[in-house]
């Protein structure tokens, strides 16, 4: 008689947060975010269209990630477009 075989457990890799993000102006995925925690400044820079913006103040803290800065950047970008 044969014995039962044990089923293999399939593990899926966890999704990672991306390092580069799409630019709202040109559409290329060349936006790089640099966070300087000691100065409480974050710089968002597009490599294709040279769009650059710095975010400072209370939005940059010890627990701030690049995704948070990108979200603030998108909010400021579209808010400035609506007002003009």
N, CA, C and O atoms as a GROMACS GRO file, in nm:
protein
  336
    1UNK      N    1   0.084  -0.117   0.000
    1UNK     CA    2   0.000   0.000   0.000
    1UNK      C    3   0.089   0.124   0.000
    1UNK      O    4   0.199   0.126   0.056
    2UNK      N    5   0.037   0.224  -0.064
    2UNK     CA    6   0.112   0.350  -0.070
    2UNK      C    7   0.075   0.443   0.045
    2UNK      O    8  -0.029   0.426   0.109
    3UNK      N    9   0.156   0.536   0.069
    3UNK     CA   10   0.124   0.631   0.175
    3UNK      C   11   0.084   0.766   0.112
    3UNK      O   12   0.110   0.791  -0.005
    4UNK      N   13   0.021   0.848   0.191
    4UNK     CA   14  -0.021   0.979   0.142
    4UNK      C   15   0.098   1.072   0.130
    4UNK      O   16   0.188   1.072   0.215
    5UNK      N   17   0.097   1.150   0.024
    5UNK     CA   18   0.204   1.247   0.007
    5UNK      C   19   0.164   1.380   0.068
    5UNK      O   20   0.047   1.419   0.066
    6UNK      N   21   0.261   1.446   0.122
    6UNK     CA   22   0.237   1.575   0.185
    6UNK      C   23   0.230   1.684   0.077
    6UNK      O   24   0.311   1.686  -0.016
    7UNK      N   25   0.134   1.773   0.090
    7UNK     CA   26   0.120   1.881  -0.008
    7UNK      C   27   0.226   1.988   0.017
    7UNK      O   28   0.261   2.017   0.131
    8UNK      N   29   0.277   2.045  -0.092
    8UNK     CA   30   0.376   2.152  -0.080
    8UNK      C   31   0.304   2.283  -0.051
    8UNK      O   32   0.198   2.312  -0.108
    9UNK      N   33   0.362   2.360   0.039
    9UNK     CA   34   0.307   2.491   0.072
    9UNK      C   35   0.370   2.592  -0.023
    9UNK      O   36   0.492   2.609  -0.026
   10UNK      N   37   0.286   2.660  -0.102
   10UNK     CA   38   0.335   2.758  -0.197
   10UNK      C   39   0.330   2.896  -0.132
   10UNK      O   40   0.225   2.943  -0.090
   11UNK      N   41   0.443   2.959  -0.126
   11UNK     CA   42   0.452   3.092  -0.068
   11UNK      C   43   0.473   3.193  -0.178
   11UNK      O   44   0.559   3.177  -0.265
   12UNK      N   45   0.393   3.297  -0.174
   12UNK     CA   46   0.408   3.404  -0.272
   12UNK      C   47   0.496   3.513  -0.212
   12UNK      O   48   0.486   3.543  -0.093
   13UNK      N   49   0.583   3.571  -0.292
   13UNK     CA   50   0.668   3.678  -0.239
   13UNK      C   51   0.585   3.803  -0.209
   13UNK      O   52   0.490   3.834  -0.281
   14UNK      N   53   0.622   3.874  -0.103
   14UNK     CA   54   0.550   3.994  -0.067
   14UNK      C   55   0.582   4.105  -0.166
   14UNK      O   56   0.693   4.114  -0.218
   15UNK      N   57   0.481   4.190  -0.191
   15UNK     CA   58   0.501   4.302  -0.281
   15UNK      C   59   0.582   4.409  -0.210
   15UNK      O   60   0.563   4.436  -0.092
   16UNK      N   61   0.674   4.470  -0.284
   16UNK     CA   62   0.759   4.573  -0.229
   16UNK      C   63   0.712   4.710  -0.275
   16UNK      O   64   0.648   4.723  -0.380
   17UNK      N   65   0.743   4.810  -0.196
   17UNK     CA   66   0.713   4.947  -0.234
   17UNK      C   67   0.814   4.988  -0.340
   17UNK      O   68   0.934   4.964  -0.323
   18UNK      N   69   0.770   5.051  -0.450
   18UNK     CA   70   0.864   5.084  -0.557
   18UNK      C   71   0.963   5.194  -0.517
   18UNK      O   72   0.937   5.273  -0.426
   19UNK      N   73   1.076   5.198  -0.587
   19UNK     CA   74   1.178   5.298  -0.561
   19UNK      C   75   1.159   5.422  -0.648
   19UNK      O   76   1.192   5.533  -0.606
   20UNK      N   77   1.107   5.403  -0.769
   20UNK     CA   78   1.082   5.516  -0.859
   20UNK      C   79   0.932   5.522  -0.888
   20UNK      O   80   0.864   5.419  -0.886
   21UNK      N   81   0.883   5.642  -0.915
   21UNK     CA   82   0.740   5.665  -0.930
   21UNK      C   83   0.713   5.738  -1.061
   21UNK      O   84   0.804   5.800  -1.115
   22UNK      N   85   0.591   5.733  -1.114
   22UNK     CA   86   0.561   5.803  -1.239
   22UNK      C   87   0.550   5.954  -1.218
   22UNK      O   88   0.499   6.001  -1.116
   23UNK      N   89   0.598   6.026  -1.315
   23UNK     CA   90   0.593   6.172  -1.310
   23UNK      C   91   0.455   6.218  -1.357
   23UNK      O   92   0.407   6.168  -1.459
   24UNK      N   93   0.390   6.310  -1.286
   24UNK     CA   94   0.258   6.355  -1.329
   24UNK      C   95   0.262   6.447  -1.451
   24UNK      O   96   0.160   6.466  -1.517
   25UNK      N   97   0.378   6.503  -1.481
   25UNK     CA   98   0.387   6.595  -1.594
   25UNK      C   99   0.422   6.524  -1.725
   25UNK      O  100   0.355   6.546  -1.826
   26UNK      N  101   0.525   6.440  -1.724
   26UNK     CA  102   0.568   6.376  -1.848
   26UNK      C  103   0.525   6.230  -1.858
   26UNK      O  104   0.522   6.176  -1.969
   27UNK      N  105   0.492   6.165  -1.748
   27UNK     CA  106   0.444   6.027  -1.751
   27UNK      C  107   0.552   5.921  -1.740
   27UNK      O  108   0.520   5.803  -1.727
   28UNK      N  109   0.678   5.959  -1.744
   28UNK     CA  110   0.787   5.861  -1.731
   28UNK      C  111   0.804   5.819  -1.586
   28UNK      O  112   0.770   5.895  -1.494
   29UNK      N  113   0.855   5.699  -1.566
   29UNK     CA  114   0.880   5.651  -1.430
   29UNK      C  115   1.023   5.685  -1.392
   29UNK      O  116   1.107   5.597  -1.377
   30UNK      N  117   1.049   5.813  -1.376
   30UNK     CA  118   1.184   5.857  -1.346
   30UNK      C  119   1.189   5.952  -1.227
   30UNK      O  120   1.284   6.029  -1.213
   31UNK      N  121   1.088   5.947  -1.141
   31UNK     CA  122   1.084   6.037  -1.026
   31UNK      C  123   1.161   5.973  -0.912
   31UNK      O  124   1.130   5.861  -0.869
   32UNK      N  125   1.260   6.044  -0.862
   32UNK     CA  126   1.341   5.996  -0.752
   32UNK      C  127   1.317   6.084  -0.630
   32UNK      O  128   1.306   6.206  -0.643
   33UNK      N  129   1.307   6.023  -0.514
   33UNK     CA  130   1.277   6.095  -0.391
   33UNK      C  131   1.393   6.078  -0.294
   33UNK      O  132   1.435   5.966  -0.265
   34UNK      N  133   1.445   6.191  -0.245
   34UNK     CA  134   1.553   6.189  -0.147
   34UNK      C  135   1.501   6.255  -0.020
   34UNK      O  136   1.448   6.366  -0.024
   35UNK      N  137   1.517   6.187   0.093
   35UNK     CA  138   1.468   6.238   0.221
   35UNK      C  139   1.588   6.268   0.311
   35UNK      O  140   1.671   6.181   0.336
   36UNK      N  141   1.595   6.392   0.359
   36UNK     CA  142   1.698   6.433   0.453
   36UNK      C  143   1.630   6.455   0.588
   36UNK      O  144   1.574   6.561   0.613
   37UNK      N  145   1.636   6.354   0.674
   37UNK     CA  146   1.563   6.359   0.801
   37UNK      C  147   1.622   6.460   0.899
   37UNK      O  148   1.549   6.519   0.978
   38UNK      N  149   1.753   6.480   0.896
   38UNK     CA  150   1.814   6.572   0.992
   38UNK      C  151   1.775   6.718   0.962
   38UNK      O  152   1.764   6.798   1.055
   39UNK      N  153   1.756   6.753   0.835
   39UNK     CA  154   1.714   6.889   0.798
   39UNK      C  155   1.563   6.901   0.780
   39UNK      O  156   1.512   7.011   0.761
   40UNK      N  157   1.492   6.788   0.786
   40UNK     CA  158   1.347   6.781   0.763
   40UNK      C  159   1.308   6.837   0.626
   40UNK      O  160   1.216   6.917   0.614
   41UNK      N  161   1.382   6.792   0.524
   41UNK     CA  162   1.356   6.832   0.387
   41UNK      C  163   1.353   6.706   0.301
   41UNK      O  164   1.433   6.614   0.320
   42UNK      N  165   1.259   6.703   0.205
   42UNK     CA  166   1.254   6.596   0.106
   42UNK      C  167   1.254   6.659  -0.032
   42UNK      O  168   1.185   6.759  -0.055
   43UNK      N  169   1.329   6.602  -0.124
   43UNK     CA  170   1.339   6.653  -0.260
   43UNK      C  171   1.281   6.550  -0.355
   43UNK      O  172   1.317   6.432  -0.350
   44UNK      N  173   1.192   6.596  -0.443
   44UNK     CA  174   1.134   6.511  -0.546
   44UNK      C  175   1.184   6.564  -0.680
   44UNK      O  176   1.168   6.682  -0.710
   45UNK      N  177   1.245   6.475  -0.761
   45UNK     CA  178   1.308   6.518  -0.885
   45UNK      C  179   1.278   6.419  -0.996
   45UNK      O  180   1.291   6.298  -0.978
   46UNK      N  181   1.237   6.472  -1.113
   46UNK     CA  182   1.213   6.388  -1.231
   46UNK      C  183   1.337   6.393  -1.319
   46UNK      O  184   1.391   6.501  -1.345
   47UNK      N  185   1.383   6.279  -1.363
   47UNK     CA  186   1.502   6.273  -1.447
   47UNK      C  187   1.476   6.306  -1.592
   47UNK      O  188   1.569   6.340  -1.664
   48UNK      N  189   1.351   6.297  -1.638
   48UNK     CA  190   1.321   6.322  -1.778
   48UNK      C  191   1.289   6.469  -1.805
   48UNK      O  192   1.353   6.531  -1.890
   49UNK      N  193   1.192   6.523  -1.733
   49UNK     CA  194   1.147   6.660  -1.761
   49UNK      C  195   1.205   6.761  -1.663
   49UNK      O  196   1.169   6.879  -1.669
   50UNK      N  197   1.291   6.720  -1.576
   50UNK     CA  198   1.358   6.803  -1.476
   50UNK      C  199   1.262   6.881  -1.387
   50UNK      O  200   1.292   6.993  -1.346
   51UNK      N  201   1.148   6.822  -1.357
   51UNK     CA  202   1.054   6.878  -1.260
   51UNK      C  203   1.113   6.855  -1.122
   51UNK      O  204   1.152   6.743  -1.089
   52UNK      N  205   1.119   6.959  -1.041
   52UNK     CA  206   1.180   6.946  -0.909
   52UNK      C  207   1.096   7.022  -0.808
   52UNK      O  208   1.049   7.133  -0.835
   53UNK      N  209   1.079   6.962  -0.689
   53UNK     CA  210   1.004   7.025  -0.581
   53UNK      C  211   1.062   6.977  -0.449
   53UNK      O  212   1.099   6.860  -0.434
   54UNK      N  213   1.070   7.067  -0.354
   54UNK     CA  214   1.118   7.028  -0.222
   54UNK      C  215   1.003   7.044  -0.123
   54UNK      O  216   0.929   7.143  -0.126
   55UNK      N  217   0.990   6.947  -0.036
   55UNK     CA  218   0.885   6.945   0.066
   55UNK      C  219   0.955   6.951   0.201
   55UNK      O  220   1.044   6.871   0.229
   56UNK      N  221   0.914   7.045   0.284
   56UNK     CA  222   0.978   7.058   0.415
   56UNK      C  223   0.873   7.086   0.521
   56UNK      O  224   0.755   7.104   0.492
   57UNK      N  225   0.919   7.089   0.645
   57UNK     CA  226   0.829   7.121   0.755
   57UNK      C  227   0.782   6.997   0.829
   57UNK      O  228   0.857   6.903   0.849
   58UNK      N  229   0.655   6.999   0.868
   58UNK     CA  230   0.599   6.892   0.950
   58UNK      C  231   0.575   6.763   0.873
   58UNK      O  232   0.554   6.658   0.934
   59UNK      N  233   0.577   6.767   0.741
   59UNK     CA  234   0.548   6.648   0.661
   59UNK      C  235   0.663   6.548   0.660
   59UNK      O  236   0.643   6.431   0.629
   60UNK      N  237   0.783   6.593   0.694
   60UNK     CA  238   0.900   6.506   0.697
   60UNK      C  239   0.934   6.477   0.843
   60UNK      O  240   0.968   6.568   0.918
   61UNK      N  241   0.924   6.351   0.881
   61UNK     CA  242   0.952   6.311   1.018
   61UNK      C  243   1.033   6.182   1.021
   61UNK      O  244   1.077   6.135   0.916
   62UNK      N  245   1.053   6.125   1.138
   62UNK     CA  246   1.134   6.004   1.147
   62UNK      C  247   1.066   5.880   1.086
   62UNK      O  248   1.135   5.785   1.049
   63UNK      N  249   0.935   5.881   1.076
   63UNK     CA  250   0.864   5.765   1.020
   63UNK      C  251   0.817   5.787   0.877
   63UNK      O  252   0.745   5.703   0.822
   64UNK      N  253   0.857   5.895   0.816
   64UNK     CA  254   0.814   5.928   0.680
   64UNK      C  255   0.885   5.839   0.580
   64UNK      O  256   1.007   5.820   0.587
   65UNK      N  257   0.808   5.784   0.486
   65UNK     CA  258   0.863   5.701   0.379
   65UNK      C  259   0.852   5.776   0.247
   65UNK      O  260   0.789   5.881   0.239
   66UNK      N  261   0.913   5.721   0.143
   66UNK     CA  262   0.911   5.784   0.011
   66UNK      C  263   0.769   5.790  -0.046
   66UNK      O  264   0.736   5.883  -0.120
   67UNK      N  265   0.686   5.693  -0.013
   67UNK     CA  266   0.548   5.691  -0.062
   67UNK      C  267   0.471   5.810  -0.006
   67UNK      O  268   0.391   5.871  -0.078
   68UNK      N  269   0.492   5.843   0.119
   68UNK     CA  270   0.424   5.957   0.181
   68UNK      C  271   0.465   6.088   0.114
   68UNK      O  272   0.380   6.173   0.088
   69UNK      N  273   0.592   6.103   0.085
   69UNK     CA  274   0.641   6.223   0.020
   69UNK      C  275   0.585   6.233  -0.121
   69UNK      O  276   0.548   6.342  -0.166
   70UNK      N  277   0.579   6.121  -0.192
   70UNK     CA  278   0.524   6.121  -0.328
   70UNK      C  279   0.376   6.161  -0.326
   70UNK      O  280   0.331   6.236  -0.413
   71UNK      N  281   0.300   6.114  -0.229
   71UNK     CA  282   0.160   6.152  -0.217
   71UNK      C  283   0.143   6.301  -0.193
   71UNK      O  284   0.056   6.364  -0.252
   72UNK      N  285   0.226   6.358  -0.105
   72UNK     CA  286   0.222   6.502  -0.081
   72UNK      C  287   0.261   6.580  -0.207
   72UNK      O  288   0.203   6.684  -0.236
   73UNK      N  289   0.360   6.529  -0.280
   73UNK     CA  290   0.405   6.592  -0.404
   73UNK      C  291   0.292   6.595  -0.507
   73UNK      O  292   0.270   6.697  -0.572
   74UNK      N  293   0.221   6.484  -0.521
   74UNK     CA  294   0.110   6.477  -0.616
   74UNK      C  295   0.000   6.575  -0.576
   74UNK      O  296  -0.056   6.643  -0.662
   75UNK      N  297  -0.031   6.583  -0.448
   75UNK     CA  298  -0.133   6.676  -0.400
   75UNK      C  299  -0.096   6.821  -0.432
   75UNK      O  300  -0.180   6.897  -0.482
   76UNK      N  301   0.027   6.859  -0.404
   76UNK     CA  302   0.072   6.996  -0.430
   76UNK      C  303   0.075   7.024  -0.581
   76UNK      O  304   0.039   7.134  -0.624
   77UNK      N  305   0.118   6.927  -0.659
   77UNK     CA  306   0.128   6.945  -0.804
   77UNK      C  307  -0.009   6.972  -0.865
   77UNK      O  308  -0.024   7.067  -0.941
   78UNK      N  309  -0.108   6.889  -0.833
   78UNK     CA  310  -0.241   6.907  -0.892
   78UNK      C  311  -0.314   7.027  -0.833
   78UNK      O  312  -0.398   7.087  -0.901
   79UNK      N  313  -0.285   7.062  -0.710
   79UNK     CA  314  -0.346   7.181  -0.649
   79UNK      C  315  -0.294   7.307  -0.718
   79UNK      O  316  -0.370   7.402  -0.738
   80UNK      N  317  -0.167   7.310  -0.752
   80UNK     CA  318  -0.112   7.426  -0.822
   80UNK      C  319  -0.164   7.434  -0.965
   80UNK      O  320  -0.177   7.544  -1.020
   81UNK      N  321  -0.194   7.322  -1.027
   81UNK     CA  322  -0.250   7.321  -1.162
   81UNK      C  323  -0.394   7.372  -1.163
   81UNK      O  324  -0.434   7.441  -1.257
   82UNK      N  325  -0.472   7.339  -1.060
   82UNK     CA  326  -0.611   7.383  -1.054
   82UNK      C  327  -0.621   7.534  -1.032
   82UNK      O  328  -0.711   7.598  -1.086
   83UNK      N  329  -0.528   7.590  -0.955
   83UNK     CA  330  -0.537   7.733  -0.923
   83UNK      C  331  -0.496   7.821  -1.040
   83UNK      O  332  -0.531   7.938  -1.043
   84UNK      N  333  -0.422   7.765  -1.138
   84UNK     CA  334  -0.382   7.847  -1.252
   84UNK      C  335  -0.477   7.834  -1.368
   84UNK      O  336  -0.456   7.897  -1.472
   0.00000   0.00000   0.00000
